[in-house]
């Protein structure tokens, strides 16, 4: 994960909108990060989780989006419609229950569920930086999927606004998605690599 940064410059959503659409870039606290192309394994895991979520949500009023799909978060504006926002993230999978947050470009405000597929180049950012950002902005459920280890860590937002201890799952398990009463994600197919 490389980033290009001028120490005196803070980048915002307005900058993001001016960059080429074919480049995958995130902005975290005003610093842009160019994202490398994902691996085949990453894409297989993403495809299976997205398929299971999309099949469940097919006849429902909620939406699921795989990357590339940007999420704009703004500490001063709950709906993140300010071009000055210093947080533009591109989660691997986003589930949005409030369609008012969606526009033609992506999601402005916190998705309800975010899934990140961890790779060696993104582990620090996903496990530390994005963890705290998603917690701060009220993402109800945050999943970290580690394909090599075949482990899923599910963090749920508690009443105090912090993520509790993670629920841990392996390829033999099924994950109950807390947002929906009857949705389970079968990990045997996710990790059938």
Buried (B, 14 or more C-beta within 10 A) or exposed (E): BEEEEEEEEBBBBEBBEEEEEEEBBBBBEBBBBEBEEBBEBBBBBBEBBBBBBBEBBEEEEBBBBBBBBBBBBBEEBBEBBBEEBBBBBBBBBBBBBBEEBBEEEBBBBBBBBBBBBBBEBBBEBBBEBBBEBBBBBBBBBBBBBBBEEBBBBBBBBEEEEEBEEBBEBEBEBEBBBBBBEEBEBBBEEBBEE
